[in-house]
């Protein structure tokens, strides 16, 4: 299977092409907080060119659907949906939390792992994985304190942009977390691997926000309808 993977959910604009038959992978990741919309299409074009494949050769598109930046998520998901509709190939969505967890679960699938993304205001997006990569707590928004409780019950390794927050809130005197990986974005090659293994559905990917946007319309500014 040949998979085109896209990730614009957090602080990177990234794409990869994976050929599961040969194991060949081509990838590029640019660190950025803003500007994903302008950077993504040229980046995908470069990765496709370097892979030596055309879009007709791609069997599936994979994209991170969140949680993450509201704007970034829309950029990546819209691109994946557009590629899928134009090529007639299926697209699958994967949580950013699972993408963070994937390489660590692959290295050791016996120890629990907590994947956390900084949601600000003393909150994190979290997903807890158990032995075999099985989800114990599904993606949700939680306080940092609740994330500490979930991690300490294992004890679990901690990965993601919220890893430092959880580690800093660790109870004094308790053994520290076994692993803290605070990378600002998941490795896009693992988005490709997860995309190849994902179950295919007919539905196109859509963003996973987990909470409402911070910016809300002002009711006082609305004009009355006649």
C-alpha positions, 0 to 999 in steps of 0.5 A: 500500500502507498500512503500519502500522509499529512499533518498540520495539526500542531507546530509543523507542516508535514507530509510523507509518502510510505510504500508498505511493500518496499518500506520506502518512505519520503518525508518533509516537516517544517516547524511552524506555528502559522502559515500551514495553508501557504506551505502545505501544497508546495511541500506535498508537491516536493514530497511526491516528486522525491518519492517518484510517484504520481497521485494515481499511484497513491492508494490512501491519504491519511491525515491528523484530525486533531486535537490541535490548532483550529486553523491548522486542522482545517488546512490538513483535513481540507487538503486530504479531503480534496486529494481524496475527492480528486483522485477517487482514493479513500482518506482516513483520519487519525488522532494527533494523540495516536500519532504521538503515541505510535513510535513509543507503542511500537518500541514497547507495547507493554507499558502504559502511555499517556499522550497529552497536548497542551490545551492551555488554561491548565488543561490538556487533550489526553488519550491513555493507551494500555498494553498492546496500544489499546485505548484505555481513555479515549481522546478528551479534554481534562485538567492537568491534575486529572492527566497526572492521576491517569499517568500515575495509575500506570505508571505511564510514559508521557508524550506530547506537547503537554508532557512538560505540564504533566511532569511539572505537576507530578506529586513531590516525592513520587517517582517521576514519569518513566518517559517524557517526550515533549516534541512539538508535533508528531513524526509524520512517518507514523501518521503514514504507518497508522494510515496504512493500518487504519480501517477504511470507511466511506466517510471523509475525515473531519476535524476532532476539536474536543472543545468549542473555539475560544473566539465566539460571535458577539450577539450584540453585534448581530443585525435583527432579521426582518 
